[in-house]
């Protein structure tokens, strides 16, 4: 576990990190992208039927990914969430630690602002350490990625480790790349087909 405070880690780019993540997915892993720029970058980094793009449900990327991980324990599940969204749903960390899915990786994209709503600062910008909160919630396998190479290492490690993993990354305030096609029914149906639980329309 890397307990280095967030302020001592490199500021990286969300789209670059998301692209590095998607490039490592070889086994139809499910990826849940939180609202806004997080899922815009997921869409642009490599559209796949196993990607779920959230619309308007702030703070629910980790809970939704938890449900997928419990429903499909043989499939690796990765959730991408922004710091502002996670702050709205901190209780999910204790729930995930309690249920301890063996196949769940959570990535917190932390730029210290509520970017979509006007770039107001989040508590994480000055006081709250989201990785420390995760550890205190019972998610012992939680750490900040020091740089891009460390992020790739932590992702690779999480995909072969039993138990939930949380990776915090400091990111810049660049806007998302592209935009998700906002069709909730299509997103749901494609994802369920990608997970093998629904025939394509």
Secondary structure, 3 states (H helix, E strand, C coil): CCCCCHHHCCCECHHHHHHHHHHCCCCCCEEEECCCHHHHHHHHHCCCCCEEECCCCCCCHHHHHHHHHHHCCCCCEEEEEEHHHHHCCCHHHHHHHHHCCCCEEEEEEECCEECCCCCEECHHHCCCCHHHHHHHCCCCCEEECCCHHHHHHHHHHHCCCCCCEEEEEEECCCCCCCCCCCCHHHHHHHHHHHCCCCCCC
